[in-house]
Amino acid sequence: MLKRIDNFSRFLGVDPFWSRLLIVLIFLLIAVRCKYPWKPEWKSKQTKDKDGSTVTKYYHLDI
């Protein structure tokens, strides 16, 4: 598989080091995203009061 990636990167005129580095970084990103998934902790809601000004309320989500 790396041989095909090397051939393709040489076809594009790029050093194979950069293509391998890109693949490693993508796998690292996937591993970090799986270990630390993003979960929202706060929710905001904008409403208008009697005077017409906007009021923002923040709620803590219990997930």
C-alpha positions as CSV (number, residue, x, y, z in Angstrom):
1,M,0.0,0.0,0.0
2,L,2.8,2.4,0.8
3,K,4.4,1.6,-2.5
4,R,1.3,2.8,-4.3
5,I,1.2,5.9,-2.2
6,D,4.8,6.6,-3.0
7,N,4.2,6.1,-6.7
8,F,1.2,8.4,-6.6
9,S,3.0,11.1,-4.7
10,R,6.0,10.9,-7.1
11,F,3.5,11.2,-10.0
12,L,2.2,14.4,-8.4
13,G,5.7,15.7,-8.0
14,V,5.7,15.6,-4.2
15,D,8.3,14.0,-1.9
16,P,6.9,10.7,-0.5
17,F,7.8,11.9,3.0
18,W,5.0,14.5,3.0
19,S,2.4,12.0,1.9
20,R,3.4,9.6,4.6
21,L,3.4,12.4,7.2
22,L,-0.1,13.4,6.1
23,I,-1.4,9.8,6.5
24,V,0.2,9.5,10.0
25,L,-1.4,12.8,11.0
26,I,-4.8,11.7,9.8
27,F,-4.6,8.5,11.8
28,L,-3.4,10.4,14.8
29,L,-6.4,12.8,14.5
30,I,-8.8,9.9,14.2
31,A,-7.3,8.3,17.3
32,V,-7.5,11.5,19.4
33,R,-11.1,12.2,18.2
34,C,-12.1,8.6,19.3
35,K,-10.4,8.9,22.7
36,Y,-11.7,12.5,23.4
37,P,-15.0,13.0,21.7
38,W,-16.4,16.5,21.7
39,K,-19.6,16.9,23.7
40,P,-21.4,20.2,24.2
41,E,-21.6,21.3,27.9
42,W,-23.5,24.6,27.6
43,K,-26.5,25.8,25.6
44,S,-27.5,29.4,25.0
45,K,-30.9,30.8,24.2
46,Q,-31.6,34.3,23.1
47,T,-35.0,35.9,24.0
48,K,-36.4,39.4,24.1
49,D,-37.6,41.0,27.3
50,K,-40.4,43.5,27.8
51,D,-38.2,46.5,26.8
52,G,-37.2,44.9,23.5
53,S,-33.6,44.2,24.4
54,T,-32.1,40.7,23.8
55,V,-31.3,38.5,26.8
56,T,-29.1,35.5,26.5
57,K,-29.6,32.7,28.9
58,Y,-27.0,29.9,29.3
59,Y,-28.0,26.4,30.4
60,H,-25.7,23.7,31.6
61,L,-26.4,20.4,29.9
62,D,-26.1,17.2,32.0
63,I,-25.0,14.6,29.6
